[in-house]
Amino acid sequence: MRFTITREKLQEGLAAVAASIPAKTTLPVLANILIETTEKGIRLSGTDLDIAVSTEISADVESTGAITIPAKKLSEIARELPPAPVRVASSGEQRVTLDCGRAHFRLLGLPRDEFPSFPSIKFGESWRVRSGELQKLISHTAFAVSTEESRPILNGVLWELRPDMMRMVATNGHRLAKMQVPIKSSGMPSADLIVPPKALEQIRRLFPADEELEIARGENHLGFRSPFTAVYTRLIEGPYPNYEQVIPKDNDKVAIADKAALTSALKRMSVIASDQTHRIRMSFNAGMAKFSVQTPDLGDAQDELAVRFTGDPLDIGFNASYLLEILRFIPTDEVRMTFRAPERAATLEPEQWSDPAQYLCLVMPLRLVD
């Protein structure tokens, strides 16, 4: 194998694949990047066996071949190379040389045969989705997944694909985020998929918003493909909880607040809130929301915020961290909150959002201690 590539193209390809390389592994070849020559240049691939990424970049190929090279060292070398063309050549199955300007490197690799094969996915039967719509769903929901290993099904994002819309839902049992966007009919059957957030982050990072993606399902894998880049991920298997059951339909108290002002007040209260529960009290009445927090051995704090509130007065407790996290993703200047009772779930939605998407977040209250 022998090819010449620009330093910038090499760095770009390595950056795309880097996130799929495990930091620690008992299988040495997984710490390597697979480099293969193609008709258009070279293809770089990496995998941790759960997620695999490959990307094709342009290069001048003199002779074909393939080899795996230690990813970390190759990335460090590429970062320090002078601004000149990089000449890469392999001799045998385990040795590769890099020349750039006056710099010369020799690295030991591993044979291509030791690199795991990618999942078998037929892209002939695929959904077609615009990357920007998918990224919108990911960025507004994936934050809410659970990080606890006790309920693995909640470690993934539920992705519901329908002929006319797609929806993503994520929850950790205490907070929930749900967004759906209309799509043009893809001609493919409906599907419910549970996707690891790490894979979705790669989709959000690697594909431009205006690109159309092909998405196809294998036996227990999902593949995303554009003309130059492909991402494969293992799906999380099992039934996702019936999230519709926990979304309240009868909340009769409504507060509309300025998002920035609400965020600032919550941040101020969080300074005094308990590091364990982050509990704050919110008291709503006509035209006003009062915040209070009391933490033994630390002190207490109060604040007030003008809101538009309809319904009977209400005292309710929340984890301030959950509220702040949700507010980061509310896409409008004002947020609409609904409540039923101190022990019932509250919802947060964008107020007067002109986008055709629908977005709702839910947060469970905390019991107040008098």
C-alpha positions as CSV (number, residue, x, y, z in Angstrom):
1,M,0.0,0.0,0.0
2,R,1.3,3.4,-0.9
3,F,-0.5,6.8,-1.1
4,T,0.0,10.5,-0.6
5,I,-2.4,12.7,1.3
6,T,-2.6,16.3,2.6
7,R,-1.9,16.8,6.3
8,E,-5.3,18.5,6.7
9,K,-7.2,15.6,5.1
10,L,-5.4,13.0,7.2
11,Q,-6.2,15.0,10.4
12,E,-9.9,15.4,9.3
13,G,-10.3,11.6,8.8
14,L,-8.6,10.7,12.0
15,A,-10.7,13.1,14.0
16,A,-13.9,11.6,12.5
17,V,-12.9,8.1,13.5
18,A,-11.2,8.9,16.8
19,A,-14.4,8.7,19.0
20,S,-15.0,5.1,18.1
21,I,-11.6,3.9,19.4
22,P,-11.8,2.6,23.0
23,A,-9.6,4.2,25.6
24,K,-8.8,0.8,27.1
25,T,-9.2,-2.6,25.5
26,T,-8.0,-6.1,26.1
27,L,-8.1,-6.7,22.3
28,P,-5.0,-4.9,20.8
29,V,-6.4,-4.4,17.3
30,L,-9.3,-2.3,18.7
31,A,-6.8,0.3,19.6
32,N,-5.9,0.6,15.9
33,I,-7.4,2.4,13.0
34,L,-7.9,0.4,9.8
35,I,-6.5,2.1,6.7
36,E,-7.7,0.8,3.3
37,T,-7.2,2.1,-0.2
38,T,-10.3,2.7,-2.3
39,E,-11.2,4.0,-5.8
40,K,-11.4,7.6,-4.5
41,G,-8.6,7.6,-1.9
42,I,-8.5,5.9,1.5
43,R,-11.0,4.7,4.0
44,L,-10.3,5.0,7.8
45,S,-12.3,2.8,10.2
46,G,-12.4,2.3,13.9
47,T,-14.6,0.3,16.3
48,D,-15.1,-0.6,20.0
49,L,-17.4,-3.5,19.0
50,D,-20.5,-1.5,20.0
51,I,-20.0,1.5,17.6
52,A,-18.1,1.5,14.4
53,V,-17.2,4.5,12.2
54,S,-15.7,4.6,8.7
55,T,-15.0,7.6,6.6
56,E,-13.5,8.0,3.1
57,I,-11.1,10.8,2.2
58,S,-9.4,11.8,-1.0
59,A,-5.8,10.7,-1.5
60,D,-3.4,9.9,-4.4
61,V,-3.1,6.1,-4.3
62,E,-0.1,4.5,-6.0
63,S,-0.6,0.9,-4.8
64,T,-3.5,-0.7,-3.0
65,G,-3.6,-2.4,0.3
66,A,-4.7,-2.3,4.0
67,I,-3.2,-2.2,7.4
68,T,-4.2,-1.3,11.0
69,I,-2.1,1.4,12.8
70,P,-2.2,2.4,16.5
71,A,-4.8,5.2,16.5
72,K,-3.5,7.3,19.4
73,K,0.0,7.5,18.1
74,L,-1.1,8.1,14.5
75,S,-3.3,11.0,15.7
76,E,-0.5,12.5,17.7
77,I,1.9,12.3,14.8
78,A,-0.6,13.8,12.4
79,R,-1.2,16.7,14.8
80,E,2.5,17.5,14.9
81,L,3.4,17.1,11.2
82,P,4.6,20.1,9.2
83,P,2.3,21.7,6.5
84,A,3.4,19.4,3.7
85,P,2.0,16.3,1.8
86,V,2.2,13.1,3.8
87,R,3.5,10.0,2.1
88,V,2.3,6.7,3.6
89,A,3.6,3.3,2.6
90,S,3.3,-0.2,4.1
91,S,5.8,-3.0,3.8
92,G,4.3,-6.4,4.6
93,E,1.3,-6.7,6.9
94,Q,2.7,-5.0,10.0
95,R,5.0,-2.1,9.1
96,V,4.2,1.3,7.8
97,T,6.2,4.5,7.2
98,L,5.1,8.1,7.1
99,D,7.2,10.8,5.5
100,C,6.2,14.5,5.7
101,G,8.8,17.2,4.8
102,R,12.0,16.1,6.6
103,A,10.1,14.1,9.2
104,H,10.2,10.3,9.0
105,F,8.2,7.8,11.1
106,R,8.1,4.0,11.2
107,L,5.2,2.3,13.0
108,L,4.3,-1.3,13.8
109,G,0.7,-2.2,13.0
110,L,-1.4,-5.3,12.9
111,P,-2.7,-7.3,9.9
112,R,-6.0,-6.2,8.3
113,D,-7.4,-9.7,8.9
114,E,-7.4,-9.2,12.7
115,F,-9.7,-6.2,12.5
116,P,-13.3,-7.0,13.3
117,S,-15.7,-7.0,10.3
118,F,-18.6,-4.4,10.3
119,P,-22.2,-5.5,10.9
120,S,-24.0,-6.9,7.9
121,I,-26.6,-4.3,7.0
122,K,-28.4,-4.0,3.6
123,F,-28.8,-0.4,2.7
124,G,-31.0,-1.3,-0.2
125,E,-33.9,-1.4,2.3
126,S,-33.4,1.9,4.1
127,W,-35.1,4.9,5.5
128,R,-33.9,8.3,4.1
129,V,-33.8,11.1,6.7
130,R,-32.3,14.6,6.5
131,S,-29.5,14.8,8.9
132,G,-30.6,18.2,10.3
133,E,-33.9,16.8,11.4
134,L,-32.2,13.9,13.1
135,Q,-29.7,16.2,14.9
136,K,-32.6,18.3,16.2
137,L,-34.2,15.3,17.8
138,I,-30.9,14.1,19.3
139,S,-29.8,17.4,20.8
140,H,-33.2,18.0,22.4
141,T,-33.6,14.5,24.0
142,A,-30.4,12.5,24.5
143,F,-29.4,14.5,27.6
144,A,-32.3,12.9,29.5
145,V,-31.1,9.2,29.3
146,S,-30.2,7.3,32.4
147,T,-26.6,6.7,33.3
148,E,-27.4,4.0,35.9
149,E,-26.7,0.4,34.9
150,S,-29.7,-1.1,36.9
151,R,-32.1,-0.4,34.0
152,P,-30.1,-0.9,30.8
153,I,-33.2,-0.1,28.6
154,L,-33.2,3.5,29.9
155,N,-29.5,3.9,28.9
156,G,-30.8,4.3,25.3
157,V,-32.9,6.8,23.4
158,L,-36.2,5.4,22.0
159,W,-36.5,6.4,18.3
160,E,-39.9,5.9,16.8
161,L,-39.9,6.0,13.0
162,R,-43.3,6.4,11.2
163,P,-44.2,7.1,7.6
164,D,-45.0,10.8,8.3
165,M,-43.0,11.6,11.5
166,M,-40.2,10.5,13.7
167,R,-40.0,10.9,17.5
168,M,-37.3,10.5,20.1
169,V,-37.9,9.9,23.8
170,A,-35.3,9.6,26.7
171,T,-35.8,9.3,30.4
172,N,-34.0,8.3,33.6
173,G,-37.3,7.8,35.5
174,H,-37.1,11.3,37.1
175,R,-37.1,13.5,34.0
176,L,-38.2,12.9,30.4
177,A,-37.7,14.6,27.1
178,K,-39.8,13.9,24.0
179,M,-39.6,15.6,20.6
180,Q,-41.2,14.7,17.2
181,V,-40.8,16.2,13.8
182,P,-42.8,15.7,10.6
183,I,-41.1,14.0,7.7
184,K,-41.9,13.1,4.2
185,S,-43.0,9.5,3.8
186,S,-39.9,7.3,3.5
187,G,-41.8,4.3,2.1
188,M,-40.3,2.1,4.8
189,P,-42.3,0.3,7.5
190,S,-42.7,1.8,11.0
191,A,-40.0,0.9,13.6
192,D,-39.2,1.4,17.2
193,L,-35.4,1.4,17.9
194,I,-33.5,1.9,21.1
195,V,-30.2,3.6,20.3
196,P,-27.2,4.2,22.6
197,P,-26.6,8.0,23.1
198,K,-22.9,7.6,22.3
199,A,-23.9,6.5,18.7
200,L,-26.3,9.3,18.4
201,E,-23.6,11.8,19.4
202,Q,-21.5,10.5,16.5
203,I,-24.4,11.1,14.1
204,R,-24.7,14.6,15.4
205,R,-21.0,15.3,15.1
206,L,-20.1,13.7,11.8
207,F,-22.9,14.4,9.4
208,P,-23.6,17.9,8.0
209,A,-27.2,19.2,8.7
210,D,-28.1,19.4,5.0
211,E,-27.0,15.9,4.1
212,E,-29.5,13.1,3.5
213,L,-28.8,9.9,5.4
214,E,-29.5,6.3,4.5
215,I,-30.5,4.4,7.7
216,A,-30.9,0.6,7.6
217,R,-31.4,-2.1,10.2
218,G,-29.6,-5.4,10.5
219,E,-30.4,-8.1,13.0
220,N,-29.5,-6.2,16.1
221,H,-27.5,-3.3,14.5
222,L,-28.3,0.0,12.9
223,G,-26.4,1.7,10.1
224,F,-26.2,5.3,9.1
225,R,-24.6,6.2,5.8
226,S,-23.8,9.3,3.7
227,P,-21.7,9.3,0.5
228,F,-18.4,9.4,2.5
229,T,-19.1,8.3,6.1
230,A,-20.8,5.4,7.8
231,V,-21.7,4.8,11.4
232,Y,-22.8,1.4,12.8
233,T,-24.2,0.8,16.3
234,R,-25.5,-2.1,18.3
235,L,-29.1,-1.6,19.3
236,I,-30.3,-2.0,22.9
237,E,-32.8,-4.8,23.0
238,G,-36.0,-5.0,25.0
239,P,-39.4,-3.3,25.5
240,Y,-39.2,0.5,26.3
241,P,-41.5,1.6,29.1
242,N,-44.8,3.1,28.1
243,Y,-43.8,6.7,28.5
244,E,-47.3,8.0,27.5
245,Q,-48.6,6.8,30.8
246,V,-46.5,9.2,32.8
247,I,-47.1,12.3,30.7
248,P,-49.9,14.1,32.5
249,K,-53.0,15.1,30.5
250,D,-54.9,16.9,33.3
251,N,-52.4,19.5,34.7
252,D,-54.6,22.5,35.4
253,K,-52.1,25.0,36.7
254,V,-50.0,26.9,34.1
255,A,-47.0,29.2,34.6
256,I,-45.4,31.1,31.7
257,A,-42.0,32.6,32.6
258,D,-39.0,34.2,30.9
259,K,-36.5,31.4,30.3
260,A,-33.4,33.5,31.0
261,A,-34.8,35.0,34.2
262,L,-36.0,31.6,35.4
263,T,-32.6,30.1,34.7
264,S,-30.8,32.8,36.6
265,A,-33.0,32.4,39.6
266,L,-32.5,28.6,39.7
267,K,-28.8,29.0,39.4
268,R,-28.8,31.4,42.4
269,M,-30.8,29.0,44.5
270,S,-28.6,26.1,43.5
271,V,-25.7,27.6,45.3
272,I,-27.3,26.9,48.6
273,A,-29.2,23.8,47.6
274,S,-28.0,20.4,48.9
275,D,-25.3,18.7,46.8
276,Q,-27.2,15.4,47.1
277,T,-30.8,16.4,46.3
278,H,-30.5,19.9,44.7
279,R,-33.9,20.4,46.1
280,I,-35.6,23.9,45.9
281,R,-39.1,25.0,46.7
282,M,-41.2,26.9,44.2
283,S,-44.3,28.7,45.3
284,F,-46.7,29.9,42.6
285,N,-49.5,32.4,42.9
286,A,-51.1,35.0,40.6
287,G,-48.3,36.9,38.9
288,M,-45.4,35.6,41.0
289,A,-43.1,32.6,41.6
290,K,-41.2,32.5,44.9
291,F,-38.1,30.4,45.2
292,S,-36.7,29.2,48.6
293,V,-34.1,26.7,49.7
294,Q,-32.9,25.7,53.1
295,T,-30.0,23.4,53.7
296,P,-28.9,22.4,57.2
297,D,-25.3,23.3,58.1
298,L,-25.2,25.8,55.1
299,G,-28.0,28.3,55.2
300,D,-31.0,29.4,53.3
301,A,-32.0,31.7,50.3
302,Q,-35.0,33.2,48.7
303,D,-35.8,34.9,45.4
304,E,-38.8,36.0,43.4
305,L,-39.7,36.1,39.7
306,A,-42.7,37.6,37.9
307,V,-44.6,35.0,35.9
308,R,-48.0,34.6,34.3
309,F,-49.8,32.0,36.4
310,T,-53.3,30.6,36.2
311,G,-54.8,28.2,38.7
312,D,-54.8,27.7,42.5
313,P,-51.7,28.6,44.5
314,L,-49.1,25.8,44.6
315,D,-46.0,24.8,46.6
316,I,-43.8,22.2,44.9
317,G,-40.2,20.9,45.2
318,F,-37.8,20.1,42.3
319,N,-34.3,19.0,41.7
320,A,-32.9,22.3,40.4
321,S,-30.3,20.6,38.3
322,Y,-33.0,18.8,36.3
323,L,-34.9,22.0,35.6
324,L,-31.7,23.8,34.6
325,E,-30.7,21.0,32.2
326,I,-34.2,21.1,30.6
327,L,-34.2,24.9,30.2
328,R,-30.9,24.7,28.3
329,F,-32.8,23.0,25.5
330,I,-36.0,25.0,25.5
331,P,-35.8,26.8,22.1
332,T,-38.0,29.8,22.9
333,D,-37.5,32.9,25.1
334,E,-40.4,31.9,27.3
335,V,-41.2,28.5,28.8
336,R,-44.6,27.1,29.6
337,M,-44.8,25.0,32.8
338,T,-47.9,23.0,33.9
339,F,-48.7,21.4,37.3
340,R,-51.4,19.4,39.0
341,A,-50.3,18.8,42.6
342,P,-47.1,18.8,44.7
343,E,-46.6,15.1,44.1
344,R,-47.6,14.9,40.4
345,A,-45.3,15.3,37.4
346,A,-44.8,18.8,35.9
347,T,-44.2,19.6,32.2
348,L,-42.1,22.2,30.5
349,E,-42.7,23.2,26.8
350,P,-41.6,26.0,24.5
351,E,-44.1,28.9,24.6
352,Q,-45.1,30.3,21.2
353,W,-42.8,28.2,19.1
354,S,-43.3,28.6,15.4
355,D,-41.4,25.4,14.5
356,P,-43.5,22.4,13.2
357,A,-41.7,20.2,15.7
358,Q,-43.4,19.3,19.0
359,Y,-41.3,19.3,22.2
360,L,-42.2,18.4,25.7
361,C,-40.1,17.7,28.8
362,L,-41.3,16.2,32.1
363,V,-39.8,16.4,35.6
364,M,-40.9,14.5,38.7
365,P,-41.2,16.7,41.9
366,L,-39.3,16.1,45.1
367,R,-41.2,15.8,48.4
368,L,-41.0,19.1,50.4
369,V,-39.7,19.0,53.9
370,D,-41.4,21.5,56.1
